Amino acid sequence: MHELILLPRPKHWVKNLLIFLPSILDGNLFINLNWIHLSAGFVSFSLVASSGYIFNDIRDIDEDRQHPVKRNRSLASATIKVRYAFIYSLVLLFCGLGISVFLGLKPLGILILYSSVNWIYSIVIKSVRFLDIIILTGFYIIRLVYGATIANVELTGWFIITIAFACLALSTNKRQILCSINTKDKTPGRTYTKQDIIPLQIFAIGFGIISLVFLNIHSYFVLLVRNPYSIMIINLIAVYLIMSYFDTSKDLSDDPVERILKNPTIIIMTLILFGFYVFELLRS
């Protein structure tokens, strides 16, 4: 039972909190029962995402057995049989889509698109150099669009591009760490090698800095955050988060969720950063 609970990677559901972000920043989370619809959307998206995680583990079973950490997963260690995992994946998929039916045709269409691209990614795209990073970033953006569609919130271009570059940084760093912890020159199932570690690290940090620049533009011109002290605090916290996340001296996990959840300081500082945004929104 414990293995069945862990197989869909429930801790990765934290990514799906992005569904609530557009409504929170727009200030309409508790208007017209949006929080109920968004909560249903969170569950539906999480189930579909978990279905994709299982399918991805099935596809990567041979590569995971060569990974120093992933080889302990249920499928890689043969704790759960592949055919049972595949059935489990389909059950989660249809349950998630079933819930989304009640949210409207647009959210359902977005969820079907996400699921389709996820399957294509697992079969083909994840082995295409750099395109895999772009698609991983796209999955985060789809979460934002899904949440905005449910709550009928309009996303600004500055907001989307800020999140996009932040997620590009996470996705690129994920590949960099994967190259670092791999014992072979070429990463199994990928086209990255040990020679890519430094370029990927430069790209990841660069994307993080670009995201910070767009964060300031979005804050000043869209959210109208004009208090100089708030701007200073937001930037200092953001720089700290960038430095802390890319510090691999203590944690070489290639999983962004695990790295963040293992670092309570990053969580606390992120909440403080978010708190300043909410405070400024309430003032405006």
Secondary structure, DSSP 8 states (H G I E B T S, - for coil): -HHHHHTT-GGGGGGGGGGGHHHHHHT-TTSTTHHHHHHHHHHHHHHHHHHHHHHHHHHTHHHHTTSTTGGGSTTTTTSS-HHHHHHHHHHHHHHHHHHHHTT-HHHHHHHHHHHHHHHHHHHTGGGSTTHHHHHHHHHHHHHHHHHHHHHT----HHHHHHHHHHHHHHHHHHHHHHHHH-SSSB-TTSS-BGGGHHHHHHHHHHHHHHHHHHHHHIIIIIS----HHHHHHHHHHHHHHHHHHT--SS---S-HHHHHHT-HHHHHHHHHHHHHHHHHHHH-
